[in-house]
Amino acid sequence: MAAPGPAGAAASPSPQPPQLPSPFAELVKSPSGLEKVVLRGSRNCCVEVYLYGGQVTSWKNDNGEELLFLSSKAIFKPPKAIRGGIPICFPQFGTHGNLEQHGFARNRFWTIDNDPPPLPANPAIKAYVDLILRPSEEDLKIWPHSFEFRLRVALGPSGDLSLTSRIRNTNTDGRPFSYTFAYHTYFSVSDISEVRVEGLETMDYLDNLKAKERFTEQGDAIVFESEIDKVYLAAPSKIAIIDHEKKKTFVVTKEGLPDSVVWNPWDKKAKAMQDFGDAEYKNMLCVEPASVEKPITLKPGEEWKGRLALSAVPSSYCSGQLDPLKVLQG
Ligand SMILES: O=P(O)(O)OC[C@H]1O[C@H](O)[C@H](O)[C@@H](O)[C@@H]1O
């Protein structure tokens, strides 16, 4: 029998935080009161994932340098989605449907999934976490489909960040469902006018600033001089974001996601956003691997997988040395 506690006080064990399978992952409470999982890699390499939205908000390299953009005005309070990092847009991207903009996954509480169905083993990855989202009764009223959305966030040994989404139709009434999807990735850049994106030139795109009309990109790499909001269709699986000033290239690799959205609100829209600083558009760029043009359809029991992998490598593009094809083809 357990020893009695002090007179008048029942001995109640202090609640233990849930154990995570990876010893390099820790669940902590942020100053806002929201819980986040911190993944630690070598040296100062680190990733933070909020259970709210299943949203990565920070990815730091070996030197502790932040690679993702998070607005200084981000609001960490439901139902507002967190402005920055990698919001998950599901089951709807943007206004491509009747749901709220970008769907509801980004403003729901996800839970830790300590026993997910296995993914292909990668013994080199030690820091990871698995999250799961299932619809609540309220969600079923606005999107009447039962699903399991499993998200693995992993920090690789060389500081690469990967997100793997598995979405399963668990409807028991035989009905398929369709959705659109995006990893709405906000990259931190030194100065948007010094950035170019390679891999999307000559692609077709839908221009959200022109009533989703379809155009073909002309000429060279994409550079930025004004607001942009385009959905590039059937984009290549590798896209490079070259930051001349920081001499850094982000390599974005996507699987299962044909499209890629490119967004920067520029000055006017920045001012209109409550959770975004007036001048912050200069220091961010969204490149969002997505499936927008053709919705994904799953029959009951079927599962879809979509993966995003990010790495940040030094670039010498400013000296004209870098062969863009080398970046894109490895
Ligand atoms: O303000 P949010 O709902 O987070 O959306 C931010 C942006 O997301 C995407 O990039 C869309 O293409 C844009 O049209 C939208 O403005």
The ligand as a Gaussian input file, in Angstrom:
#p B3LYP/6-31G(d) Opt

LIG

0 1
 O       -4.234000      35.231000     -44.832000
 P       -4.277000      33.760000     -45.102000
 O       -5.657000      33.187000     -45.011000
 O       -3.318000      33.004000     -44.217000
 O       -3.792000      33.555000     -46.584000
 C       -2.583000      34.054000     -47.029000
 C       -2.392000      33.748000     -48.524000
 O       -2.312000      32.357000     -48.695000
 C       -2.056000      31.880000     -50.032000
 O       -0.752000      32.117000     -50.416000
 C       -3.056000      32.421000     -51.014000
 O       -2.693000      32.114000     -52.343000
 C       -3.236000      33.910000     -50.844000
 O       -4.314000      34.334000     -51.660000
 C       -3.509000      34.279000     -49.399000
 O       -3.645000      35.667000     -49.271000

